[in-house]
Amino acid sequence: MLTAEHHCFTQALLARGFMEEVEARTMFKKIADQNHDRNFDSFWSAINSAIRIADLKLQRVRYPHDGDVYIGIVNTLADEPAKLATNFTPEQIAYFRAVLELIATDEVAAQNGIDSRKALNATPAAGSTQSEGTQQKKLNPGEKEAALRQLGTEGWLQYDTVAGVIKLGVRTFLELGPYLLNLELSERTKELWADLV
């Protein structure tokens, strides 16, 4: 049975989407009123047991761009309701997939990211947003820029607007790890990422 501390921790994590494990351990110590984090793993395990029924789980991932470990609550079932629970339009999701694949399938880009101009020129595969009997809508450059900013804000991408570089974000590795590993990655990228997700 979950305590008020478990609920508080879970709500804080859901509100943030993900956080560094160091920050999560600090939050645990404050919530549990402890001066150590030795019980963090059992605390975490209790939450995982309780949310499993909703096809959710707490997950750790080491983010390749800073080496830090992050935790987040992820959906383990890619069913239709889960796909509908997003702030993104089908066109934005198809665009994100195109940017994601552009980064992931190029060994240099997988490590260093891509220039934002290259991301703005990314085009979803034909039919990737098309429902039966509907016309596929293309995002204009302004809509693409807005989508990149929103994806960055939500942690799906890391968007450095000053340097003009876009990398895959923490949330992508947390929630889309298996999808990433099924892409046509270079052997080096696949080895690096398999250890992270």
Order of alpha helices (4+ residues) and beta strands (2+ residues): alpha-beta-alpha-alpha-beta-beta-alpha-alpha-alpha-beta-alpha-alpha-beta-beta-alpha-alpha
